[in-house]
């Protein structure tokens, strides 16, 4: 084998960075600082909208001290999301953080409209009946996270109004 061929072959076998996937966060994980703690190797890619989805609360009966945020399909609605480039290791960390192994949450593939076009991403959706009241602290945390991610003021105000409607 020629020396250049060996050198070229050796370069091809050099390990590369692991594959990354897009994660669409709509709850407290909207906050880039919180995500930096939960998924430190997964930078924020940008923000966008889930068109045809609605943020709601569900699972009050599951015993978490109130209903939890989730998304459901709804043709006339949209949800602001932060999109993160998530490594495989960070995805496993998020799964543990979100207690995926318990079976309450499922991963759903979605299309997110961003300023750069549409991207495919996954998100966590609660596998529970819609309805129930969330804890006030949780709603404020989500609104603060949306603000930190750069959500429009009307969206942040809408989130804060959920406690009075």
C-alpha positions as CSV (number, residue, x, y, z in Angstrom):
1,X,0.0,0.0,0.0
2,X,1.3,3.4,-0.9
3,X,2.2,5.7,2.1
4,X,-0.4,8.3,1.0
5,X,-3.1,5.7,0.8
6,X,-2.2,4.5,4.4
7,X,-2.3,8.0,5.7
8,X,-5.6,8.7,4.0
9,X,-7.1,5.4,5.3
10,X,-5.9,6.2,8.8
11,X,-7.6,9.6,8.7
12,X,-10.9,8.0,7.7
13,X,-10.9,5.8,10.9
14,X,-10.5,8.8,13.2
15,X,-13.5,8.9,15.6
16,X,-16.0,11.7,14.8
17,X,-18.3,13.6,17.1
18,X,-21.4,11.7,18.0
19,X,-24.6,12.3,16.1
20,X,-27.0,15.0,17.4
21,X,-30.7,15.3,17.3
22,X,-33.0,18.2,17.7
23,X,-35.1,18.4,20.9
24,X,-38.0,20.9,21.1
25,X,-38.5,22.2,24.6
26,X,-41.8,23.9,25.5
27,X,-41.8,23.8,29.4
28,X,-39.1,24.8,31.9
29,X,-36.5,23.4,29.5
30,X,-37.1,26.4,27.3
31,X,-34.6,28.1,29.6
32,X,-31.1,27.8,28.1
33,X,-29.5,28.1,31.6
34,X,-31.5,25.2,32.9
35,X,-30.7,23.1,29.8
36,X,-27.0,23.9,30.2
37,X,-27.3,22.1,33.6
38,X,-29.4,19.2,32.4
39,X,-27.7,18.7,29.0
40,X,-24.3,20.4,29.1
41,X,-23.1,19.2,25.7
42,X,-26.3,20.2,23.9
43,X,-26.3,23.9,22.7
44,X,-29.4,25.8,21.8
45,X,-29.9,25.8,18.1
46,X,-32.6,28.4,18.0
47,X,-36.3,28.9,18.6
48,X,-39.5,28.2,16.6
49,X,-43.1,27.3,16.7
50,X,-45.0,24.0,16.8
51,X,-47.9,24.8,14.5
52,X,-51.0,22.7,15.0
53,X,-50.2,22.0,18.6
54,X,-51.4,23.5,21.9
55,X,-49.7,23.6,25.3
56,X,-52.0,22.3,28.0
57,X,-51.8,20.6,31.4
58,X,-52.6,17.0,32.2
59,X,-51.9,14.2,34.6
60,X,-53.2,15.8,37.8
61,X,-54.2,12.2,38.9
62,X,-50.6,11.0,38.7
63,X,-49.7,12.5,42.1
64,X,-47.1,15.1,41.2
65,X,-48.8,17.9,43.2
66,X,-50.7,19.3,40.2
67,X,-51.1,18.8,36.5
68,X,-48.0,18.8,34.3
69,X,-47.4,20.7,31.1
70,X,-47.7,18.8,27.8
71,X,-48.7,19.4,24.2
72,X,-51.6,18.0,22.2
73,X,-52.5,18.4,18.6
74,X,-54.8,21.3,17.8
75,X,-55.0,22.6,14.3
76,X,-55.6,26.2,15.2
77,X,-52.9,26.6,17.9
78,X,-49.1,27.0,18.1
79,X,-46.5,26.5,20.9
80,X,-43.3,28.4,21.2
81,X,-40.3,26.1,21.6
82,X,-36.5,26.2,22.0
83,X,-34.7,23.8,19.8
84,X,-31.5,22.2,21.1
85,X,-28.9,20.1,19.4
86,X,-28.9,17.1,21.8
87,X,-26.1,14.5,22.0
88,X,-27.0,10.9,22.6
89,X,-25.6,11.1,26.1
90,X,-27.5,14.2,27.0
91,X,-30.7,12.7,25.6
92,X,-30.2,9.8,28.1
93,X,-29.7,12.4,30.8
94,X,-32.9,14.2,29.8
95,X,-34.8,10.9,29.8
96,X,-33.7,10.2,33.3
97,X,-34.5,13.8,34.4
98,X,-38.0,13.5,32.9
99,X,-38.5,10.0,34.3
100,X,-39.2,8.4,30.9
101,X,-38.6,4.9,32.3
102,X,-41.7,5.3,34.5
103,X,-43.8,5.5,31.3
104,X,-45.7,8.7,31.9
105,X,-43.8,10.5,29.1
106,X,-43.4,9.5,25.5
107,X,-41.2,10.9,22.8
108,X,-43.0,12.4,19.8
109,X,-41.5,13.5,16.5
110,X,-42.6,16.9,15.4
111,X,-41.9,19.6,12.8
112,X,-40.7,22.9,14.1
113,X,-41.0,26.1,12.1
114,X,-37.8,28.2,12.7
115,X,-36.5,31.3,11.0
116,X,-34.2,29.0,9.0
117,X,-37.0,26.7,7.8
118,X,-38.6,23.6,9.2
119,X,-36.6,21.2,11.3
120,X,-37.5,17.7,12.6
121,X,-37.3,17.3,16.3
122,X,-38.6,15.2,19.2
123,X,-40.3,16.3,22.4
124,X,-41.7,14.8,25.5
125,X,-45.5,14.5,25.7
126,X,-47.3,13.3,28.8
127,X,-49.3,10.2,28.3
128,X,-52.2,11.2,30.6
129,X,-55.7,12.7,30.4
130,X,-55.8,16.4,29.7
131,X,-57.1,18.7,32.5
132,X,-56.4,19.6,36.0
133,X,-54.7,22.5,37.6
134,X,-50.9,23.0,37.6
135,X,-49.0,24.4,40.5
136,X,-48.8,28.2,40.2
137,X,-45.0,28.0,40.7
138,X,-44.7,25.7,37.7
139,X,-46.7,28.1,35.5
140,X,-44.5,31.0,36.5
141,X,-41.3,28.9,35.9
142,X,-42.5,28.1,32.4
143,X,-43.3,31.8,31.7
144,X,-39.8,32.8,33.0
145,X,-38.2,30.0,30.9
146,X,-40.1,31.2,27.8
147,X,-38.9,34.8,28.5
148,X,-35.3,33.5,28.9
149,X,-35.5,31.7,25.5
150,X,-36.7,34.9,23.8
151,X,-40.4,34.2,23.4
152,X,-42.5,37.1,22.2
153,X,-44.0,39.2,25.0
154,X,-47.6,38.2,24.1
155,X,-46.8,34.5,24.5
156,X,-45.1,35.1,27.9
157,X,-48.1,37.2,29.0
158,X,-50.4,34.4,27.8
159,X,-48.6,31.9,29.9
160,X,-48.8,34.1,33.0
161,X,-52.5,34.7,32.4
162,X,-53.1,30.9,32.7
163,X,-53.4,31.3,36.4
164,X,-56.1,33.9,36.2
165,X,-58.3,32.4,33.4
